[in-house]
Amino acid sequence: MIAAQRKAAGFIKLPVVLFIKMYYNSKGFPWRVLLPIETGSDRFYLERYMVTKQVVIKNPIGLHARPAAQLVELCKKFDSAVSLQVGERKCDAKSIFSVLRCCIKLGETVDVSADGPDEQDALDKIIDFIDALVE
């Protein structure tokens, strides 16, 4: 992985650390130390964790306009960034156009990811909302 890719992926350079350890920033976000990639590198890199769960769509019509709008309103209540992914299709769960463009249908498995200060609470409530969708 070259430096530009690291920067784009959100990696942060730190001084050398001689052991692998979990770190937490001021907001309580977990980080883990990754080993240096280049030979002779004197830097370690931290990688940000996010929480992810899978849920199967049970609504016979899928995630159409009304439930998608309700999902977006629920996601906007959280400070965390929330995304949905079905196969190669990925969308921002706080954007109605993005959710509708994802075309989530009955029986599809959706990966719900949250990243932020209230990520676990957001993930649990969103999973519960999607599980309860039955018309």
Summary of the structure (lengths in Angstrom):
residues: 135
radius of gyration: 18.0
end to end distance: 46.8
largest distance: 59.2
contacts: 345
relative contact order: 0.18
helix: 29%
strand: 29%
